Amino acid sequence: MAENKADSAAIDIEGLIYHSIKAQISQDLFMSPNCCIFKTPTILLELNEKAYVPDAFSIGPFHHGCPKFEETEKIKRMYLEGLFSRSPSPEKMLRDLINSVKHVEREVRECYSGPIGYSPDEFVKILVIDGCFIIELFRKMTAEKPIELDDPIFTRACMLQFLLHDLILLENQVPWMVLDHLFNMTTVPTHNKPLIELVKFFLHHYFVTEPPSGYPPIQDWQDMKHIVDVCRKLLFSSIAEENIDRLGFDWTLFPSATSLIEAGVKIKRGESRSYFLDIKFHNGVLEIPLLRIQETTETLFRNIISFEQCYPNCESRFTSYAMLLDNLINNDKDVDVLCENNVIENWLNPADAVLFFNKLYYNAGVKKFYYQSLCKKMKKYCNRRWPRWRAMLVRNYFNTPWAILSTTAAATLLILSFLQTWYAIYKK
């Protein structure tokens, strides 16, 4: 009897342990297919944690309730009040917005990685306030809504700069379905631009020098996940497909900018309306669209790369772009070459720019390198002798007008000496 009781107790303990471990594994590993907003992996935080966490504005649930954001929560409520003030029945609009988000609360909750420690009502409140704040902000940015003289964001340069940083953080997002829904419910006849147009303006006005002349055809705008995903999609086109090696990943080292010049490659700024990631190489000419490097550039780039690393089966287009730039820029001279050829507008000092590029994709990986074909063409061209000799000749003997004159004079004297010698021999 004692032995049976001991065996039964052991079985019960084993059963409890089994179910406890199984439940813990199930809870820890489960990720909804809707999940698209992630906390930045620790390994990516190592180089620059500031590029991933908000400065002044909490958007969404991850950083909500942090004491340092109490003042800016007041600004968000002020913007919310401004949005409702244009409605003939503000209270009804608020109730409609809340009820609308409530209907998709469970689906929206699945967009965030990890458990959200807020009740459904608290979670809906966060989404409505933050979503309406972003919509009102974008309308003011695009002049669809006049900016008041006492506006707490646009009248203070530092506050706008903080906000530009905070809006493009992967951890600081509201799902696109919520933004689009709130936007459509608060649209008035005088505000006739769709939400995607406001985001395009935001991206190109504050982060990219010149927008491309067209955009990649996107069949269903509902496929957008959040603002970071929209920014990512607006920065590349289907042209990059030409450079994919369909046989798999085969890393080919890309020469630095100075090495390319020495090999006879001409580097020039791409067409003013080219896509951001649309880098081309043809007949010894490497075309790179203009890149503006400023304080917010690193934040935008790092969060797009973080999204590509975290989102399942996401194409690593931007990570590939970062890898290419890392190879292209090894030292200050490479930065100078790209600046001289109007490829880069560098608002940092050259040393900081080199550090920025060399550590941009640190600890990130790619399954497909989207510039593989380009690298192979470049390597084949650089291995040819004539372009290298021609570049050496130009660099050493024709780099200045005086050098050209001296070389021409020396060549003329050499030819005259040869003719004089030949004439003397022939006359004999």
C-alpha angles and dihedrals in degrees: 000000000000091000092050091050091049091049091047092050091049091051091049092050091047090049092050092048091048094051092043093053092043092051092047092049091047092049095045098044102039114109121172117233085236092061110122106139113077140178108244113263112252092238090061092049093062098086102039118359091174090068090065107040128068122260101200113345128063113207118186128355104300097080099019116131096025107146094229090065097056094102095049091048085067090054091052091052089049090055090047090054090050091053093050093045089071091058120090088223110029096175093053091048091052092049091048092051093049093048091046093054091043090063091061098032095113093047092047092049088058089059090073124076115237128011119315110223097211132098117246092259093049091046092050090049091054092049095048096047096043094040094050090045091056092047093050090046093053091048090054092046091055093044092244086123121038116245113237120232090241096045106147094214109039095041092056118060095201093053092052090049091051090050094049088055095046097048094061099051117115091218091051104062142121114209114261092236089062094046092047092048094049091044094054092047093052099042117123128193092260091056102062102151117105119241094252089060091055091051090049089054091048093051099044097039096051106025113020124051100218127013118227119257092247141010133235111270107260112189098196121027088192087075088075112109104196141318094291090054091047091051090049094051093046091055099060137045137203089264089086088068089079091067098053118112102222092197091069140265114334111164114219115184112242116220121242121255094257091047090052092052090049089050091056099259117144115219117205139166113265124240112302091243098044122127115266095246096036101116115169137188122196134154094350095312122116112201118198122178115238116279120198112205113202138141095282095045095082092049093052094045096046094050093048089051090047090054091050090051096048105036111085116250092358116160110246096223097136093041088054089052090052091050091051093050091047089058093043094053119050103145146000092282091060090053090049091051092053093045092049089053092050093244095119132039100200117197090174129069113268094253092055090046091054091050090048094055097039094055101032097102097027111152091008124116141195134213093199124028106215095204098050095114091046091052092050092051090048094049092049091050094047091053091061114100103214098061090049093048091046091051091048091050093050093044096049103034109018105036095109135026090249091051089051091051092047093048092046091049092049091048091049092051090048092051093047091049090051092049092047091051092045091049092049092051093043092049091056 
